Amino acid sequence: MELVLISALIAVIIVVVIIFSLKAKNATDYYVRHSFGDSERVKEDVLDRIDAIALLFEKQKKDYDASELVDEITWDDLDMKSVFFRADHTDSFAGEQCLYSALHILSDKAPNELMNNDTVEFFDKNEEKRNKVRKILHGIGKPINAYYSLDIADDIESKYLPYSFIYPLLLISLVSLGIFGWIFHSPTLISFCIINYLVNLIVHILLRASFEAKLESLFSMGMTINAGFALKKVVPEMSSCVDESLNKLKKASGIMNMLNMRKSMMRTDDIMSLLMTYLTGPFMLDFILYNIGLKTLSDKTGDYFKVYRFVGEIDCSIAIASFRRSLDAYCVPEFNDEKRIEFREVFHPLISEAVVNDLSTCKNIVLTGSNASGKSTFIKASAINLILAQSIFTCTAQYASLPHCGVITSMAVRDDLASGESYYIREIKYLKRMTECVKNGRLLFLAIDEILKGTNTKERIAASKAVLRYFNSANCIIMVATHDIELAEKFDGIYENYYFCEKLDEKDIVFDYRIHNGICRSSNAIKLLSVIGFPDDIVNDALSEL
């Protein structure tokens, strides 16, 4: 009778696991078929794990000069976090980390063997292979602890579970007591087996709570290695860069397969996870396999990183293809060896139904124009597209011809109450970092919005002239916005002058958000007071002062 009940319980568990597996497979198939090119694909929970996503970049950035990186100020000025969210069509944690890192690194020596336009177009055109690859990547997923697998690979020696010899002993004693108790029909041995089981269960629960993150991270490492083998079968033409590393990781893969089987058993849903914990946890297989898995990887971390990047870069390439499909328009940029920027119908990727603009220049630029006319948005669109062009070889434009260059901005300057720094102090610190970076000699694109507006007019113009003269003699392309007409006139012919403007009527201001050649000599600051609804007394008083 007991044997019948045990067999029935095992059969029920197997049936439930199969049902949940089929449901999960069908859901994955539907998602893969319908999510490619979906602009609404990115989920809000990305923000919750942004620090974990950034771990790869934090490890890589030390290998690059400051002029090759999108620094924190520029990232915030351009709201690149939102651009990353918009482009993040990845299916795996490795792809997400690779994409985030790629958007920060503007260097020819960036370690991207597979992530290039040819790979992107391959997956864009080959739907069948793309879907097979995405199912593999979706199997890895984005569990939060997976992002920290990089930390385990960096320092395996410190990640072993303590008292590793105990777990096999607990397993052997449990199995031995059970077998001998069954064979000899010994109530004493059966009782000791039950006690052993309960002790093991308690130990497992206590240790699992303490080491859950490490276990999950290693599970994800195993899934990444297995994904590498699976991807090699689907796209063998792309696997030459990791063939040797995969061969070295075959033994580790066997251990990881057992870990992944355990993981699969634990991930169907909460009830099943709890049931499997009580049934299989006391056998200590998680901890035994964890330590064995670490040992097999201890001298192969370099090979793991190669496989990790192989998986991540394939995921990135598919994500870029999906991002392109989700845009109203895009182009693959051409790169020139000049200080020349050329855009046709460029637009800001975060603005729906954005107004497009053209620009073709080999000179530095001064932008003038009224408030809210589009100067800042155009500067940001230009800077963002220079980053996208060099990182994911995509521009939100009909055509782009651009130089390889660093991108540094000074735009969203704010007081820092915590440090006691005023607006002007922070602004000149932002500008000083630009003067330091141009000393490197690499071509830089510098974007400055409302140059030195934190001080009085006389000193602002004098200091701004000096700054513009300095950068005009440096190896850079500078785009600077200002309300100071005198500044634009002073550098007319040295810098190119462009402006944005508006149309005024009695009750409204209409912006066309189009860039024009020349200098804007109109102003709308007082008119805006009227349009917004300031009292007529204030508006008329202001006009009388002009």
C-alpha positions in Angstrom: 0.0 0.0 0.0 2.8 2.4 0.9 4.6 1.7 -2.3 1.4 2.3 -4.3 0.8 5.7 -2.5 4.4 6.7 -3.1 4.2 5.8 -6.8 0.9 7.6 -7.2 2.4 10.8 -5.5 5.4 10.6 -7.9 3.1 10.2 -10.9 1.0 13.2 -9.8 4.1 15.3 -9.4 5.4 14.3 -12.9 2.0 15.1 -14.5 1.9 18.5 -12.8 5.4 19.3 -13.9 4.6 18.3 -17.5 1.4 20.4 -17.5 3.2 23.5 -16.2 6.1 22.9 -18.6 3.8 22.8 -21.6 1.9 25.9 -20.5 5.3 27.7 -20.1 6.5 26.5 -23.5 3.3 27.8 -25.2 3.5 31.1 -23.5 7.2 31.5 -24.6 6.3 30.6 -28.2 3.6 33.2 -28.3 5.8 35.9 -26.7 8.7 35.2 -29.1 6.4 35.4 -32.2 4.7 38.6 -31.2 7.2 40.7 -29.3 9.8 41.3 -32.0 9.7 45.0 -33.0 7.2 45.9 -30.2 7.9 49.4 -28.9 6.1 48.7 -25.7 8.1 45.5 -25.0 10.3 46.9 -22.2 8.8 46.4 -18.7 8.9 48.9 -15.8 10.9 46.5 -13.6 14.1 47.3 -15.5 14.5 50.3 -13.2 14.5 48.1 -10.2 17.6 46.2 -11.3 19.5 49.0 -13.0 22.4 48.7 -10.5 22.7 45.0 -11.3 22.5 45.6 -15.0 25.4 48.1 -14.7 27.8 45.5 -13.2 29.4 44.6 -16.5 30.1 48.2 -17.4 31.6 48.9 -14.0 34.0 46.1 -14.6 34.9 47.1 -18.1 35.2 50.9 -17.8 38.6 50.8 -16.1 40.1 49.6 -19.4 39.2 52.8 -21.3 40.2 56.4 -21.3 37.6 59.0 -20.1 37.2 60.3 -23.7 36.0 56.8 -24.7 33.2 56.6 -22.2 29.8 58.2 -21.8 30.3 59.6 -18.3 27.7 59.9 -15.7 27.0 63.6 -16.3 26.5 63.0 -20.0 24.3 59.9 -19.4 22.0 62.0 -17.1 22.0 65.1 -19.3 20.8 63.1 -22.3 18.5 60.9 -20.3 20.3 57.9 -21.7 18.7 55.7 -19.1 15.4 56.2 -20.9 17.1 55.6 -24.2 18.4 52.3 -22.8 15.0 51.3 -21.6 13.6 52.1 -25.1 16.2 50.0 -26.8 16.3 47.2 -24.3 14.6 44.4 -26.3 16.9 41.7 -24.8 15.7 38.4 -23.5 18.5 37.5 -21.1 20.4 39.1 -18.3 23.7 38.7 -20.3 22.2 40.5 -23.2 20.9 43.3 -21.0 24.2 43.8 -19.3 26.1 43.8 -22.7 23.7 46.4 -24.2 24.0 48.7 -21.2 27.7 48.5 -21.3 27.8 49.0 -25.1 25.9 52.2 -24.8 28.6 53.6 -22.5 31.6 52.7 -24.5 32.5 54.7 -27.6 35.8 53.0 -28.5 37.1 51.1 -31.5 38.6 48.6 -29.1 35.3 47.7 -27.5 35.3 43.9 -27.0 32.3 43.1 -29.3 33.2 40.1 -31.6 29.7 39.3 -32.7 27.7 42.5 -32.1 27.9 44.2 -35.4 25.6 45.3 -38.2 26.0 42.1 -40.1 24.8 40.0 -37.2 21.9 42.4 -36.6 20.7 42.2 -40.2 21.2 38.4 -40.2 18.7 38.0 -37.3 16.4 40.6 -38.8 16.1 38.6 -42.0 16.1 35.1 -40.6 12.9 34.8 -38.5 13.1 31.0 -38.0 16.6 31.1 -36.6 15.9 34.2 -34.6 12.9 32.6 -32.9 14.9 29.5 -32.0 17.7 31.6 -30.6 15.2 33.8 -28.6 13.6 30.7 -27.0 17.1 29.7 -25.8 17.8 33.2 -24.5 14.3 33.4 -22.9 15.1 30.2 -21.0 18.0 32.0 -19.3 15.8 35.0 -18.5 16.5 37.9 -16.2 16.4 36.6 -12.6 18.0 39.3 -10.4 20.7 37.0 -8.9 21.9 36.1 -12.4 23.4 39.5 -12.9 25.8 38.8 -10.1 27.2 35.7 -11.7 30.0 38.1 -12.9 31.1 38.5 -9.3 31.2 34.7 -8.8 33.3 34.3 -11.9 35.6 37.1 -10.8 36.3 35.5 -7.4 35.4 31.9 -7.2 37.6 31.0 -4.2 35.6 33.1 -1.9 32.2 31.8 -3.0 32.4 28.2 -1.8 29.9 27.1 0.8 31.5 26.4 4.2 32.0 22.9 5.6 31.7 21.3 2.1 32.5 17.8 3.4 29.4 17.7 5.6 26.8 17.8 2.7 27.9 14.5 1.1 28.0 12.8 4.6 24.4 14.0 5.3 23.3 12.6 1.9 25.1 9.3 2.4 23.7 8.8 5.9 20.2 9.6 4.8 20.3 7.2 1.8 22.1 4.4 3.7 19.6 4.5 6.6 16.7 4.5 4.2 18.0 1.6 2.1 19.0 -0.6 5.1 15.9 0.2 7.0 13.8 -0.9 4.0 15.9 -4.0 3.4 15.9 -5.2 7.0 12.5 -3.8 7.9 14.1 -2.2 10.9 11.9 0.4 12.7 15.0 1.7 14.4 16.8 2.4 11.2 13.6 3.9 9.7 13.3 6.2 12.7 16.9 7.3 12.4 16.3 7.8 8.7 13.3 10.1 9.5 15.4 12.0 12.0 18.2 12.3 9.5 15.7 13.5 6.9 14.4 16.2 9.3 17.9 17.3 10.3 18.9 17.6 6.7 15.7 19.5 5.8 16.4 22.0 8.6 20.0 22.4 7.5 18.9 22.8 3.9 16.3 25.5 4.7 18.7 27.4 6.9 21.6 27.3 4.4 19.4 27.9 1.4 18.2 31.2 3.0 21.8 32.3 3.5 23.2 31.2 0.2 20.1 31.6 -2.1 21.8 34.4 -4.1 25.0 32.4 -4.7 23.0 29.3 -5.7 20.8 31.3 -8.1 23.9 33.0 -9.6 25.6 29.6 -10.2 22.3 28.3 -11.7 22.4 31.2 -14.1 26.0 30.5 -15.0 25.1 27.0 -15.8 22.1 28.1 -17.9 24.4 30.5 -19.8 26.9 27.8 -20.6 24.2 25.4 -21.7 22.7 28.3 -23.8 26.1 28.6 -25.4 26.0 24.9 -26.5 22.4 25.3 -27.7 23.2 28.5 -29.7 26.2 26.7 -31.3 23.7 24.2 -32.8 21.3 26.9 -34.1 23.9 29.3 -35.4 27.2 27.4 -35.9 28.4 30.0 -38.3 28.8 32.4 -35.3 30.3 30.1 -32.8 33.9 29.9 -33.9 34.9 32.5 -31.3 33.7 30.2 -28.5 34.2 26.6 -29.8 37.4 26.1 -27.8 35.9 27.6 -24.6 32.8 25.4 -24.9 35.0 22.3 -25.3 36.8 23.2 -22.1 33.5 23.7 -20.3 32.0 20.4 -21.2 32.6 18.9 -17.7 31.3 22.0 -16.0 28.3 21.8 -18.4 27.4 18.3 -17.1 27.4 19.5 -13.5 25.4 22.6 -14.6 22.9 20.4 -16.3 22.1 18.7 -13.1 21.9 22.0 -11.4 19.5 23.3 -14.1 17.4 20.2 -13.7 17.1 21.0 -10.0 16.3 24.6 -10.9 13.6 23.6 -13.3 12.0 21.5 -10.7 12.0 24.4 -8.3 10.6 27.1 -10.7 7.2 25.9 -11.8 5.2 27.9 -9.2 5.2 28.6 -5.5 3.3 25.5 -4.5 5.5 23.2 -6.5 8.6 24.9 -5.4 7.7 24.4 -1.8 6.8 20.8 -2.4 10.0 20.0 -4.2 12.0 21.8 -1.4 10.5 19.4 1.2 10.9 16.3 -1.0 14.3 16.8 -2.4 16.0 19.4 -0.3 17.2 17.0 2.4 19.3 15.2 -0.1 21.6 18.3 -0.2 22.1 18.0 -3.9 21.9 21.8 -4.4 24.9 22.4 -2.1 26.9 19.4 -3.3 26.5 20.4 -6.9 27.1 24.0 -6.2 30.6 23.4 -4.7 31.4 20.8 -7.4 30.3 23.3 -10.0 32.5 26.0 -8.6 35.5 23.7 -8.6 35.0 22.7 -12.3 34.9 26.5 -13.1 37.8 27.6 -10.9 40.5 27.6 -13.6 38.1 28.3 -16.5 36.7 31.7 -15.7 38.2 33.2 -18.9 36.3 30.6 -20.9 33.1 31.4 -19.0 33.4 35.1 -19.8 33.9 34.2 -23.5 30.7 32.2 -23.5 28.9 34.8 -21.5 29.8 37.5 -24.1 28.9 35.1 -26.9 25.4 34.7 -25.5 25.1 38.4 -24.5 26.2 39.8 -27.9 23.8 37.5 -29.8 21.0 38.7 -27.6 22.1 42.3 -28.1 22.1 41.9 -31.9 18.6 40.6 -31.9 17.5 43.4 -29.5 19.0 46.0 -31.9 17.1 44.5 -34.8 13.9 44.6 -32.7 14.6 48.2 -31.6 15.0 49.2 -35.3 11.7 47.6 -36.2 10.0 49.6 -33.5 11.2 53.0 -34.7 9.3 55.2 -37.2 12.6 55.4 -39.2 16.3 54.5 -38.8 19.5 54.2 -40.8 22.8 52.5 -40.4 25.3 55.3 -40.1 28.3 55.9 -42.4 31.5 56.9 -40.7 33.9 59.5 -42.1 37.4 60.5 -41.2 36.6 64.2 -41.1 35.2 66.6 -38.5 31.9 66.4 -40.3 28.4 65.7 -39.0 25.6 65.1 -41.5 22.1 64.2 -40.6 19.0 64.0 -42.8 15.7 63.9 -41.1 17.2 63.2 -37.6 14.8 63.0 -34.6 14.9 62.4 -30.9 14.3 58.6 -30.3 12.2 59.3 -27.1 9.7 61.7 -28.8 6.7 60.3 -30.6 5.9 61.9 -33.9 9.0 64.0 -33.5 9.8 66.9 -35.9 12.8 65.9 -38.1 15.7 68.2 -39.0 18.7 68.2 -41.4 22.2 69.2 -40.5 25.4 69.1 -42.5 28.5 70.9 -41.1 32.2 70.7 -40.7 32.4 73.6 -38.2 31.5 74.2 -34.6 27.9 75.5 -34.1 26.3 78.3 -32.1 22.5 77.8 -31.6 20.3 80.7 -30.8 16.6 80.8 -30.4 13.6 81.5 -28.2 12.7 79.6 -25.1 11.1 76.2 -25.7 11.8 76.5 -29.5 13.7 73.2 -29.7 17.4 74.1 -29.2 18.0 71.7 -26.3 16.0 68.8 -28.0 18.1 69.2 -31.2 21.4 69.1 -29.3 20.3 66.1 -27.4 19.1 64.3 -30.5 22.4 65.0 -32.2 24.4 63.7 -29.1 22.2 60.7 -28.6 22.5 59.7 -32.2 26.3 60.0 -32.1 26.2 57.5 -29.2 23.8 55.1 -30.8 25.7 55.2 -34.1 29.0 54.2 -32.4 27.5 51.7 -29.9 24.6 49.9 -31.7 25.3 51.2 -35.3 21.8 52.7 -35.5 20.6 56.3 -36.0 17.1 57.7 -35.7 17.4 59.4 -39.0 17.0 58.8 -42.8 20.8 59.2 -43.3 23.8 59.9 -41.1 27.5 60.4 -41.9 29.5 60.8 -38.7 33.0 60.8 -37.3 34.2 58.4 -34.6 34.3 60.6 -31.5 33.7 60.8 -27.8 30.5 62.6 -26.5 30.5 64.9 -23.5 27.7 67.3 -22.5 27.0 70.1 -20.0 23.2 70.6 -20.1 21.1 69.7 -17.2 23.1 71.6 -14.6 21.6 71.8 -11.1 22.6 73.1 -7.7 23.9 70.5 -5.3 22.5 71.3 -1.9 24.3 68.3 -0.3 27.7 69.6 -1.2 26.8 73.3 -1.0 27.8 73.9 -4.7 25.9 76.6 -6.5 24.7 76.3 -10.1 27.6 78.3 -11.4 30.2 76.2 -9.5 28.8 73.0 -10.9 28.5 74.5 -14.4 32.2 75.5 -14.6 33.2 72.1 -13.2 31.2 70.4 -16.0 33.1 72.6 -18.5 36.4 72.0 -16.9 36.1 68.3 -17.4 35.6 69.0 -21.1 38.9 71.0 -21.2 40.6 68.0 -19.5 39.3 65.5 -22.0 40.2 67.4 -25.1 43.9 67.2 -24.0 43.7 63.5 -24.8 43.7 64.4 -28.5 40.8 62.2 -29.5 38.0 63.9 -31.5 35.2 64.9 -29.1 31.6 66.1 -29.6 30.9 68.7 -27.0 27.3 69.8 -26.3 26.7 72.9 -24.0 23.2 74.2 -23.3 22.9 77.8 -22.2 26.6 78.4 -21.7 27.6 79.9 -18.4 24.1 81.2 -17.6 24.8 81.0 -13.9 26.6 84.4 -13.7 26.1 88.0 -14.7 25.8 89.1 -18.4 29.1 90.9 -18.7 31.2 88.1 -17.2 29.2 85.4 -18.9 29.9 86.8 -22.3 33.6 87.4 -21.6 34.1 83.9 -20.2 32.0 82.3 -22.9 34.1 83.9 -25.6 37.2 82.6 -24.0 35.7 79.1 -23.7 34.6 79.1 -27.4 38.0 80.3 -28.6 39.7 77.6 -26.6 37.5 74.8 -28.0 37.7 76.1 -31.5 41.5 75.4 -31.5 41.0 71.9 -30.0 40.2 68.6 -31.7 36.5 68.8 -31.1 33.1 69.5 -32.6 31.2 71.8 -30.3 27.4 72.6 -30.3 26.5 75.4 -27.9 23.2 77.0 -27.2 22.9 80.6 -26.0 20.5 83.5 -25.7 23.4 85.9 -26.0 23.2 87.4 -29.5 26.5 89.2 -29.0 28.2 85.8 -28.6 26.7 84.5 -31.9 27.7 87.6 -33.7 31.3 87.6 -32.4 31.9 84.1 -33.7 29.9 84.4 -37.0 32.1 82.9 -39.7 34.3 81.0 -37.2 31.4 79.0 -35.8 28.3 78.3 -37.9 25.1 80.0 -36.7 21.8 78.2 -36.6 18.6 79.1 -34.8 15.1 77.9 -33.8 12.2 80.3 -33.7 8.4 80.5 -33.3 5.4 82.3 -34.8 3.5 84.7 -32.6 -0.1 85.9 -32.6 -2.1 87.7 -30.0 -3.1 84.7 -28.0 -0.6 82.0 -28.7 3.0 81.0 -29.7 3.5 78.3 -32.3 6.8 76.5 -32.6 7.8 74.7 -35.7 10.9 73.1 -34.1 12.8 73.5 -37.4 16.5 74.4 -37.5 17.4 77.5 -39.6 20.6 79.1 -40.8 21.6 82.3 -39.1 21.0 84.1 -35.8 17.7 84.4 -34.0 17.2 88.1 -33.0 13.7 87.7 -31.6 12.7 86.9 -28.0 9.6 85.4 -26.5 10.2 85.5 -22.8 7.7 88.2 -22.0 5.2 86.9 -24.6 5.3 83.5 -22.8 4.3 85.3 -19.6 1.2 86.5 -21.3 0.4 83.2 -23.0 0.7 81.3 -19.7 -1.7 83.8 -18.1 0.4 86.3 -16.0 -1.6 89.4 -15.1 -1.5 92.1 -17.8 0.0 94.6 -15.3 3.1 92.4 -15.1 3.3 91.8 -18.8 2.9 95.5 -19.7 5.4 96.6 -17.1 7.9 94.1 -18.4 7.4 95.4 -22.0 7.9 99.0 -20.9 11.4 98.1 -19.6 12.5 97.0 -23.1 
